[in-house]
Amino acid sequence: MRSITFLTIAILCIAGCDKSVEPDDRHGTIYFNSFESDADTTGWQGYAAYGFYNSAPPDGGNRSLFISGGCIMPHAVVDLEPLDEDRFLMLKCWASPIYGGQVINGGYISLIVSGEHSGSIDIEVTESTWTAYQPTDTLFCPANQSLYLNLSCGGFIPGSMLVDLLEVVRVK
């Protein structure tokens, strides 16, 4: 009897864990990151120096993502899960080109769709203090299309920026 009870509990636990977490449909959020945990950059790739910095915008927690790049690209890229249906998307974030109390060349934050319907939304980080960026442009992303975020700073002239509250939002 004891083994049957244990088996039943184990099956219920496994079945309960099978459900995947879906984006928050109430607000249309496809991706959100406030970079409060070291695990928040898991899956990110690139050739920039990136890490965490103890500075954040209002309501941004305690930390932000620091990106510093040069000639070799991409600087910091993360692939997002393909969407299961066609969507129009917006990109929002807070960012600052300030690091160590100095204004440094900022950078770009891009939401990119690749493939037949390629395109992007770009944010240029230029303001000298923490600034909320929300372009009015939308980006069409067909179902099952590759979608990724690309953060870049500098080129021949190195640049850096702080990024926080990075969000990709579904447009109704």
C-alpha positions as CSV (number, residue, x, y, z in Angstrom):
1,M,0.0,0.0,0.0
2,R,2.8,2.3,0.9
3,S,4.5,1.9,-2.5
4,I,1.2,2.6,-4.4
5,T,0.8,5.8,-2.4
6,F,4.4,6.8,-3.2
7,L,3.9,5.9,-6.9
8,T,0.7,8.0,-7.1
9,I,2.4,11.0,-5.5
10,A,5.4,10.7,-7.9
11,I,3.1,10.5,-10.9
12,L,1.1,13.6,-9.8
13,C,4.3,15.5,-9.2
14,I,5.7,14.6,-12.6
15,A,2.4,15.4,-14.4
16,G,2.2,18.7,-12.6
17,C,5.7,19.7,-13.7
18,D,5.0,18.9,-17.3
19,K,3.2,22.3,-17.9
20,S,5.5,24.9,-19.5
21,V,5.4,28.5,-18.4
22,E,3.8,30.7,-21.0
23,P,4.3,34.5,-21.5
24,D,2.1,36.7,-19.4
25,D,-0.9,37.2,-21.7
26,R,-2.4,39.8,-19.5
27,H,0.3,42.3,-20.3
28,G,1.6,40.8,-23.6
29,T,5.1,40.2,-22.3
30,I,7.2,37.9,-24.6
31,Y,10.5,38.5,-22.8
32,F,11.5,40.4,-19.7
33,N,14.9,40.7,-17.8
34,S,16.0,42.9,-14.9
35,F,19.4,41.2,-14.6
36,E,19.1,40.8,-10.8
37,S,20.5,37.2,-10.8
38,D,23.7,35.9,-12.3
39,A,21.5,33.3,-14.2
40,D,19.8,36.2,-16.1
41,T,22.5,36.0,-18.8
42,T,22.3,32.3,-19.2
43,G,22.2,31.6,-23.0
44,W,23.6,35.0,-23.9
45,Q,26.6,34.8,-26.4
46,G,29.0,37.3,-27.8
47,Y,32.4,38.9,-27.7
48,A,31.8,41.8,-25.4
49,A,32.8,42.2,-21.8
50,Y,29.5,42.0,-20.0
51,G,28.5,41.5,-16.5
52,F,26.5,43.1,-13.7
53,Y,26.7,46.6,-12.3
54,N,25.3,47.9,-9.0
55,S,23.2,50.6,-10.6
56,A,19.6,50.5,-11.8
57,P,16.8,52.9,-12.9
58,P,13.7,53.6,-10.8
59,D,11.9,50.3,-10.0
60,G,14.8,48.4,-11.7
61,G,16.0,46.5,-8.6
62,N,19.6,46.7,-7.6
63,R,21.6,45.7,-10.7
64,S,21.8,46.2,-14.4
65,L,23.6,44.6,-17.3
66,F,26.9,46.2,-18.2
67,I,28.0,45.8,-21.9
68,S,31.4,47.0,-23.3
69,G,32.4,46.2,-26.8
70,G,34.8,46.9,-29.6
71,C,35.4,45.7,-33.1
72,I,34.6,42.0,-32.9
73,M,30.8,41.4,-33.0
74,P,28.3,40.3,-31.9
75,H,28.7,41.8,-28.5
76,A,25.8,40.2,-26.6
77,V,23.0,38.2,-28.3
78,V,20.3,36.0,-26.9
79,D,17.9,33.9,-29.0
80,L,14.2,34.1,-28.0
81,E,11.8,31.3,-28.4
82,P,10.0,31.4,-31.7
83,L,6.4,32.6,-31.4
84,D,3.6,30.1,-32.2
85,E,1.6,32.7,-34.2
86,D,2.2,35.9,-36.1
87,R,2.7,38.9,-33.9
88,F,3.6,42.6,-33.9
89,L,6.2,43.3,-31.2
90,M,7.6,46.4,-29.4
91,L,10.9,46.8,-27.6
92,K,11.3,48.6,-24.2
93,C,14.1,49.1,-21.8
94,W,16.0,51.5,-19.5
95,A,19.6,52.3,-20.5
96,S,22.5,54.6,-19.8
97,P,25.9,55.1,-21.5
98,I,27.4,56.1,-18.1
99,Y,29.9,53.8,-16.5
100,G,32.1,54.7,-13.5
101,G,30.7,58.2,-13.4
102,Q,31.8,59.0,-17.0
103,V,29.8,59.4,-20.2
104,I,31.0,56.7,-22.6
105,N,29.9,56.1,-26.2
106,G,26.6,54.3,-25.8
107,G,25.3,51.5,-27.9
108,Y,22.3,49.9,-29.6
109,I,19.7,47.4,-28.5
110,S,18.0,45.6,-31.3
111,L,15.1,43.2,-31.6
112,I,15.7,41.3,-34.8
113,V,13.7,38.8,-36.9
114,S,15.7,36.9,-39.4
115,G,14.6,34.9,-42.4
116,E,12.2,35.8,-45.3
117,H,10.4,38.5,-43.3
118,S,13.6,40.0,-41.7
119,G,13.6,43.3,-39.9
120,S,14.5,45.0,-36.7
121,I,13.6,47.6,-34.1
122,D,16.6,49.5,-32.8
123,I,17.1,51.7,-29.7
124,E,20.2,54.0,-29.7
125,V,21.4,54.6,-26.2
126,T,22.5,58.3,-26.2
127,E,21.1,60.0,-23.1
128,S,23.7,60.7,-20.3
129,T,21.5,59.4,-17.5
130,W,19.2,56.4,-17.0
131,T,16.5,56.9,-19.6
132,A,13.4,54.9,-20.5
133,Y,13.4,53.9,-24.2
134,Q,10.3,52.8,-26.0
135,P,10.3,53.2,-29.8
136,T,6.9,53.7,-31.4
137,D,7.8,51.3,-34.2
138,T,6.6,47.8,-34.2
139,L,8.2,44.7,-35.6
140,F,6.3,42.0,-37.4
141,C,7.4,38.5,-36.5
142,P,5.8,35.6,-38.3
143,A,5.1,32.4,-36.5
144,N,8.1,30.0,-36.0
145,Q,10.6,32.7,-37.2
146,S,14.0,33.2,-35.6
147,L,13.8,36.1,-33.1
148,Y,16.7,37.5,-31.1
149,L,17.9,40.4,-29.0
150,N,21.3,42.0,-29.9
151,L,23.1,44.5,-27.7
152,S,26.1,46.2,-29.2
153,C,28.5,49.0,-28.1
154,G,31.2,50.6,-30.0
155,G,33.2,49.3,-32.9
156,F,36.5,50.9,-33.8
157,I,35.8,53.3,-30.9
158,P,34.9,51.2,-27.9
159,G,31.6,51.9,-26.1
160,S,29.7,50.7,-23.1
161,M,26.2,50.9,-21.6
162,L,24.1,49.8,-18.8
163,V,20.7,48.1,-19.6
164,D,17.9,47.2,-17.3
165,L,14.2,46.3,-17.5
166,L,14.6,44.9,-21.0
167,E,11.3,43.8,-22.4
168,V,9.7,42.5,-25.6
169,V,6.0,43.1,-25.7
170,R,3.2,41.8,-27.9
171,V,1.1,44.5,-29.6
172,K,-2.6,43.9,-29.8
